Amino acid sequence: MSGTPSSPTNRAMLDANVSFTVTGPNVATGANGTLLDLGQTAMFPVNERVDVQIVVPAMPSLANTKTATFTVVDSADSNSSNASAIAAVATVVITGGASGGAATTVYRKLPGATRQYIGLQSAGVANGGDNSAVTITANLTF
């Protein structure tokens, strides 16, 4: 489910108004990204799936064999400190190689129980390198 939208009815149409970002981790220090207000407390029902497209650019400072993890989170309010991982959405893990972490784009399906605010969190590991200059972008696709 990494390179293409997860649904045959998904057209992968992007809307610039429904994107959110997070910075890459700095060593073992992660970051809470901006939260996107979905505009309603109950996201669904809809007949079609809504995916999150997560675009991770190359991370040249990610140390060899070390990881950077990106998690889709949701919250009932706009405070990113209150956000928690959406259990049904798999995390994105990038492992550093000799030249750092490779760029990747993945798609993750949002479950119907997603709360009103969604965002991304980044996490790193000890001696993972400073990747805080990298911006990871997530877009909703319809």
Secondary structure, 3 states (H helix, E strand, C coil): CCCCCCCCCCCCCEEEEEEEEEECCECCECEECCCEECCCCCCCCCCCCCEEEEEECCECCCCCCCEEEEEEEEECCCCHHHCEECCCCCCEEEECECCEECCEEEEEECCCCCCCEEEEEEECCCCCCECCCCEEEEEEEC
